[in-house]
Amino acid sequence: MGRAGRRLPAVAAVLYGALAALVLLGVRDVLFVYEENRCSMTYMYEYPEYLKIKLPKKTARRYPAYELYLYGEGNYAEENKNLILTGIPILFLPGNAGSYKQVRSLGSIALRKAEDLDFKYHFNFFSVNFNEELVALYGGTLQRQTKFVHECLKVILKLYKGQEFAPTSVAIVGHSMGGLVARALLTLKNFKPELINLLITQATPHVAPVMPLDRYLTDFYTAVNNHWTLKAQDLRNLTTLSVAGGFRDYQVRSGLAFLPRLSQHDSALSVVSSAVPRAWASTDHLSIVWCKELILATIRAFFDLIDENTRQITEDPKKRMSVLNHHFVRHPGKIFEENPEAFTELTGQCLVTILIFSLLSFFFFFFLIFQVVILKLQDYPSLSHIVILVPPSAGNKFTLDCEFFKEDSRTVQLPVTNLFSFGLSSSKILLNSTGLFYNVQLQHFNQVYQAFKVHVESHCQSLIGKYMCSKLLSFSVPSFTEISAKLHMAQPENESGFPVLNIYSSSDCQYEVILRTSFLQILGQIIRFHAGALPVYVVSNILLTYGGQLSTLMSTGQCSEFSLELVRTAKPYKVEPIISIVVFLQGFNWFREIWDSLLLPEVDAAVLSSQDAWFPLVSLILFLFGTGIAFWSAVFFSTSLRIFSSLWLTLTRPTVLSKAKLITPRRLCVVGSLALVSWTTCGAFALFIIYLQYLFKVLKTKNQNLIDSTSEATQSLSSSTTAEAANSFKIHVTVFNLFTWIVLLNLPSLVYWLKNLRYSVRLDPDPCRTTAIILVCILEILMNSSTSEVKSSKLLKIAAKVPLLLSVAVLAFGRMHLYKVPHFVTFSLLLHVLCCIV
């Protein structure tokens, strides 16, 4: 195997290096390739103050880590210190690791607008301190947060008792996971739905958790979404708006922020911040709470929602939806009018220009210095003329272009290029413009894995300055523009429309629209939608390699290197076809009945396919990505071991390891101590301790191998003993690699426990307590074992075949439930331990 063996890793290194590079290109597209930040920062005019609200003793004792605050500034804050409140209550709920102080942007701008109205109406902004808990990574406290918010609502409404216009409900603004907590209020047994009538969520992952790291998180999501789907009657009086951040928000992709579609519930609205009128800006996960343009739209909506009679947010659901649509969907450029009049009287002393147009066609369009209005004349059947009032502009020149057109005459189709063209082919159309507006429909563009670059090139007969001459606004129109086209979610089955590219054109210009597939953005879409599942594919590859090493040990008596075995055994055809067949068969009732009778959970790929977020080719690509990551992580780990071992040998005196019994009183004491630590504190903490112990053991084994291969003192040792030590080291490296991923997947609960240690020594609930106790027992034996016990075991044949089945199970059930991955790995390690004993 000499020359071939050396050539194989070199070829594999190039192949897996290319795969790792593709992963990095996809990550780069998600993290760095997006539009610039167009949001303005919100600033406080006076120093912000947060007045802590005293909670009932029972509530404070039950939730010692949580607090409720009232936001204020300057004189307003001083006046409210006695808690005699007369405004409209709004409660802000921060998200994952969020601060209660993030309410200041909403509170400050609302205060400024109230001052402009001489405090005819004003809002009182409350905020909850969740102690910046990592609820997106650890779901054990989501139910606790929900119950605390319920108590806060009751405390807030009590503050207004006795007031002339006392509120009966509270509006809620929830950022990130705070929005999900607000939705979860309706799942509480004693919660009265009338306590909230308006909910606005900012970058909240409503559909599913970003990283399903424990069952408490997934169970919470299931309970909330099932309640909203099955008990829609509880939502009759609740109006909900979800605002997603767009492509700048790489933490929560916009598809997760869209509210579930309910046929019985028409009081829910989902928008992307880049499509919000007068904002038009994509926001990252944090800037969505302070983006001035978006905050202004939110505050304007709040003030338009006020009922003049009750001086509170209106109880009319239709008006609430009308206001939200006005500010977040189709803003006509004027203030909200509940019953807009068809005719307006023109008054004023100044000289104005009045343009009158007779309505003879279907659409009327006018264009003024990049301010565009399109009127669908079918919506105004009683009107015969349109009057445009143009105020004086202090000597500045402008151009007003107007036209009538039929929509069909300005709609053209552009078929998108094939997904596998890799940008080598293009689809193009030529627009010989005779008007001011075109709709370009992008046909067959309906999947999230499609991504394109759209190039628009203009050829004008005369200078553009003729049409854009203005002292107030001076600019030039580029002759070449590039636009990225990709979707936030797949097209629903019951919709048949196309994504549309709107082109505002000049009547003497010719436009060429060229569309090409963007390979780099396709990689970005794959990472954006499935990066959270990559650990599952890495573990699946390592399990295949682990099983291959045990098979080689059984057949040849030697354990192969991890990289060589990965190349030989980590093949997607061993795993992917089985899952695809199961997903296909689950479409038949007879198979589903058999599957359910075996009490097997639904395959994750079937769920993702029903959401149009999955197809086999993507799974194959992710498997190859996982192979590349597994290969290079093993290379990194081996290199690190070599460096640390060399340092160790230079700093310590080498010792020869003696073979001892697997089970000794000392090791039983260690197991008992770590099990006690797991039970009384945090399971992930016990795992981390045993992880460090195992790392120390692997380093000592590596040092022993170095001593055996270089020291003259080992010349008396037989070659079989030296080979046995080398085999043991190779299998320990693979086991340690598997265990590393278990520790990484449980790390968030450890971080959460450390952060909240001052409130409680014991993490409750603990998602990995039982698993930790089992793994402590397994690894304390395994780290002291050698391949000599394994080779002679009667169970080795089973232990060598099971990892293949487990690698399939990991992909089948772990993509949407990452917390299940350690269970499968634990079972494979348990068989290894049994091989050492039996």
C-alpha positions, -999 to +999 in steps of 0.1 A: +000+000+000+031+022+002+029+045-029-008+041-034-014+047+003+005+079+001-012+090-031-047+084-018-045+109+011-030+135-012-059+132-037-084+131-008-068+163+007-073+181-025-109+169-029-119+176+007-100+209+006-122+219-024-154+209-004-142+229+026-136+259+003-171+256-010-185+257+025-164+288+033-176+305+001-212+298+012-205+311+047-189+342+031-220+348+010-243+346+041-221+367+064-207+393+042-224+396+008-255+417+013-267+452+009-251+480+029-267+491+062-292+518+052-306+523+087-301+555+106-293+553+143-319+564+168-306+588+194-320+599+228-325+636+233-323+632+271-306+606+293-326+574+293-339+561+327-353+527+336-377+527+366-379+493+383-415+483+389-420+466+423-435+431+418-457+412+442-435+393+467-447+359+454-438+368+419-404+382+429-396+351+449-407+327+421-387+346+394-357+361+412-337+366+380-364+386+362-375+422+365-399+447+350-390+483+341-407+515+329-388+536+304-385+573+307-364+604+298-359+638+315-390+654+330-412+626+317-392+601+338-394+623+369-432+627+365-436+589+363-416+580+394-448+580+414-463+555+389-494+576+383-497+566+346-522+579+321-508+567+288-512+536+267-492+506+279-468+488+256-445+460+268-412+452+251-398+417+254-361+412+245-349+381+228-319+357+231-293+374+252-312+406+248-313+436+272-344+453+286-326+486+276-333+479+239-367+495+244-351+529+244-354+534+206-392+528+206-397+547+239-377+578+229-392+583+194-427+577+208-420+604+235-408+629+209-440+624+188-462+627+219-444+660+227-453+672+191-490+664+200-487+683+233-493+649+250-528+646+237-519+609+235-488+592+247-475+557+254-459+541+285-432+517+274-424+489+298-396+464+293-388+430+309-354+420+321-349+383+313-313+384+326-300+381+290-308+344+289-297+323+259-332+310+252-325+304+215-299+278+225-315+265+258-352+261+259-356+251+295-366+286+306-390+296+278-420+284+298-408+303+329-404+335+308-439+331+294-454+328+329-435+358+341-447+379+312-483+369+322-476+382+357-462+414+343-493+421+322-514+419+353-491+442+372-490+467+344-528+469+341-531+474+379-510+505+376-538+522+356-567+513+380-588+543+388-577+563+357-603+579+335-592+560+304-578+529+320-566+503+295-579+467+295-552+453+273-515+457+266-497+459+233-465+438+230-434+443+209-412+412+210-377+410+196-363+377+184-374+350+209-393+376+229-419+375+201-423+337+205-427+341+243-455+366+235-472+341+212-468+314+239-490+335+263-521+321+246-510+285+255-512+292+293-542+276+310-553+307+330-544+333+304-572+356+292-568+364+255-583+399+259-551+410+279-533+416+246-549+429+213-517+438+194-485+419+189-455+431+168-426+408+165-391+418+152-369+391+136-387+363+156-382+327+143-418+317+144-417+285+123-389+266+140-358+271+162-327+282+145-307+255+163-329+228+179-303+219+206-327+205+232-361+189+234-375+217+256-370+241+227-386+220+201-415+210+224-421+247+231-423+255+194-446+225+188-470+236+216-471+272+204-476+265+167-501+238+173-522+261+196-522+289+170-532+264+143-558+243+162-573+270+185-575+300+161-607+312+179-584+325+207-569+348+181-600+366+170-592+398+189-554+397+184-537+414+155-502+402+148-474+417+127-441+399+121-412+420+107-382+400+093-348+416+088-341+404+053-307+390+041-287+412+065-301+391+093-280+359+090-290+347+125-327+344+118-335+340+081-366+357+070-384+325+061-385+315+097-401+348+107-432+344+086-463+336+107-481+303+099-509+308+074-543+301+090-575+300+070-595+310+101-573+339+111-570+369+088-555+393+114-519+383+109-493+401+087-458+391+078-434+416+061-396+420+054-381+452+066-366+459+031-402+460+017-416+483+044-426+517+028-404+546+038-379+522+053-367+500+024-338+487+044-327+453+054-316+450+090-294+427+109-306+408+140-298+436+164-303+468+143-340+459+138-346+472+173-329+506+166-333+511+129-348+547+128-367+542+096-384+510+109-390+525+144-407+555+128-430+533+109-439+514+140-445+545+161-466+561+134-487+530+133-491+530+171-505+566+171-528+558+142-542+529+161-554+551+189-592+553+194-602+589+202-630+578+224-611+554+247-577+570+242-563+535+240-555+512+210-586+505+191-606+473+197-616+471+161-595+443+144-603+456+109-590+491+117-558+476+133-551+456+101-559+486+080-534+507+099-507+480+097-512+476+060-510+513+055-476+517+073-460+483+065-473+472+031-487+500+009-480+535+021-497+560-002-475+589+009-501+605+031-514+602+067-537+573+075-574+580+069-600+555+082-626+567+057-607+585+029-629+609+009-630+606-028-630+644-033-608+669-017-613+707-017-582+726-029-574+756-006-545+779+000-532+813-008-499+803-026-495+800-063-497+764-074-497+744-106-527+722-112-526+694-138-559+678-148-560+644-166-590+627-180-593+590-171-595+570-202-575+538-195-568+512-169-537+525-151-525+560-145-488+566-137-469+597-128-432+601-120-416+631-102-379+631-093-380+594-084-413+597-065-436+573-082-474+568-079-493+541-097-531+542-096-553+513-106-583+531-121-606+501-115-604+510-078-619+545-086-649+538-108-667+570-099-639+594-109-636+610-143-604+631-137-572+631-116-559+664-103-522+668-093-513+697-071-477+708-075-466+733-048-440+760-057-404+747-054-385+780-048-371+781-083-360+745-085-367+727-117-383+693-120-399+670-145-433+654-142-439+624-165-473+609-167-489+581-187-519+558-190-513+521-198-529+487-196-510+463-172-508+435-198-490+458-223-462+465-198-458+429-185-430+408-201-418+373-192-382+363-185-376+326-180-348+320-154-318+299-163-312+264-151-298+257-117-269+238-131-258+263-157-234+278-132-236+312-148-223+300-182-257+305-200-280+335-197-316+345-203-322+380-217-349+403-230-347+437-248-371+465-238-376+492-264-391+515-239-420+537-250-432+543-215-422+548-179-428+514-163-424+477-170-432+445-150-406+417-157-420+384-145-392+359-136-408+326-147-400+293-129-384+311-100-400+294-070-373+276-050-350+288-023-320+272-039-324+293-070-302+324-070-294+348-099-276+379-109-298+403-129-279+428-151-299+458-164-280+478-191-296+510-205-288+527-238-303+562-241-305+584-271-301+617-251-285+628-219-303+616-188-298+650-173-326+663-196-350+643-175-333+645-140-324+682-138-328+694-103-308+717-080-324+700-050-314+665-060-284+660-084-275+625-095-267+604-125-283+571-136-258+543-142-258+526-176-252+492-159-269+479-127-265+445-111-292+431-088-292+399-067-324+377-070-331+350-043-361+340-022-367+341+015-390+310+012-403+287-014-435+295-033-465+280-015-484+253-034-516+273-035-500+303-052-493+307-089-477+341-092-441+350-102-415+372-086-416+405-104-388+429-113-402+465-116-383+487-140-390+525-140-378+535-174-373+565-196-392+568-228-362+573-250-340+545-236-335+509-245-330+484-217-313+450-219-321+427-190-297+397-186-302+370-160-276+344-150-274+317-123-251+327-095-233+296-082-218+315-052-253+327-041-266+291-045-240+280-020-250+309+002-287+298+001-277+262+010-257+274+040-284+300+050-311+273+051-291+243+063-260+254+082-276+242+114-277+207+101-240+205+092-230+190+126-254+161+118-236+153+086-202+156+102-212+131+129-227+108+103-194+107+084-174+101+116-197+072+125-192+056+091-154+060+097-157+046+132-175+015+119-150+010+092-121+011+117-138-016+138-144-037+107-107-034+097-097-043+132-119-074+130-107-085+096-070-076+097-062-071+134-050-036+126-068-002+130-064+021+100-058+058+102-089+081+104-082+099+072-077+067+052-108+051+066-129+082+060-119+081+023-128+044+021-160+043+040-177+077+042-198+073+010-231+090+006-246+061-013-245+041+020-269+066+036-288+089+013-307+063-008-322+047+024-336+080+036-349+089+002-367+055-001-383+060+034-395+095+025-410+081-008-427+052+010-442+075+037-464+089+009-484+057+011-509+051+038-500+015+044-464+023+050-473+052+074-495+028+094-466+003+097-442+032+106-465+046+132-472+012+147-434+008+154-436+042+173-410+057+150-409+095+147-414+111+113-383+114+092-370+150+093-365+150+055-403+143+050-411+173+072-387+196+053-400+183+020-435+193+030-422+228+037-405+229+002-371+233+020-356+200+009-347+177-020-322+148-022-295+168-041-291+193-013-288+164+012-260+149-010-242+183-011-245+186+027-231+151+031-201+159+010-197+192+030-198+171+062-171+148+048-148+177+040-154+192+075-148+158+092-115+153+072-100+187+079-112+188+116-094+154+120-062+169+103-064+199+126-069+177+157-040+154+147-017+184+142-028+199+175-021+166+193+013+164+177+022+199+188+009+195+224+026+161+227+060+175+216+056+203+242+046+178+269+077+157+262+100+187+265+083+198+298+078+165+316+097+133+322+085+105+299+068+075+317+059+041+304+021+034+306+013+001+323-017-019+314-043-020+342-077-034+348-106-016+331-127-014+363-109-004+395-121+011+428-105+044+419-123+046+386-156+037+402-151+066+426-144+089+396-176+077+379-196+082+411-182+117+416-190+128+381-224+112+381-231+132+413-219+164+397-242+157+367-272+151+390-267+180+414-253+207+391-252+204+353-249+174+330-229+194+304-204+204+332-198+167+340-193+160+303-168+188+300-148+174+330-147+139+315-138+155+281-107+171+296-098+139+313-101+120+280-080+146+263-053+142+289-054+104+284-051+107+246-021+130+250-004+105+273-011+077+247+004+099+220+034+105+241+038+068+248+037+061+210+064+087+204+085+071+232+080+036+217+091+047+183+122+067+193+135+055+227+161+028+230+144+017+262+115+003+242+137-019+219+130-049+242+093-045+236+078-067+210+066-053+177+031-065+185+029-045+217+040-014+198+015-020+171-012-026+197-005+008+213-007+025+178-040+008+171-054+019+205-043+054+198-061+055+164-094+043+178-091+066+208-087+096+184-119+086+165-139+082+198-125+115+211-136+131+178-171+118+182-172+129+219-160+164+208-192+169+188-213+157+218-197+183+240-201+211+214-239+203+210-243+204+248-221+235+253-250+260+253-266+245+284-232+247+301-229+284+292-264+290+304-257+272+337-225+292+344-243+325+336-271+317+361-250+300+387-257+328+412-294+321+411-293+283+412-265+256+415-286+230+397-297+234+361-334+226+360-345+213+336-313+198+323-315+185+287-284+162+290-284+150+327-292+114+319-271+112+288-241+127+308-244+101+335-244+073+309-215+088+290-194+093+322-197+056+329-189+046+293-159+069+288-142+062+321-139+026+309-133+034+273-104+058+278-085+031+297-092+003+271-070-010+243-078-028+210-065-061+224-098-066+244-119-055+215-104-079+189-112-109+210-148-099+217-178-118+204-197-085+200-172-069+177-191-080+145-222-063+158-203-032+170-187-028+136-220-029+117-242-008+140-224+026+132-237+024+096-273+021+109-267+049+134-253+072+107-285+067+088-306+073+119-286+105+127-295+120+093-331+107+094-340+121+129-313+146+138-316+173+111-344+191+129-336+176+163-299+181+170-303+170+206-309+134+193-274+131+179-257+124+212-281+096+218-270+077+187-233+083+194-238+071+230-253+039+218-223+032+195-199+039+223-219+016+246-214-013+222-176-005+221-175-007+259-194-040+259-168-053+234-141-045+260-159-064+287-175-094+269 
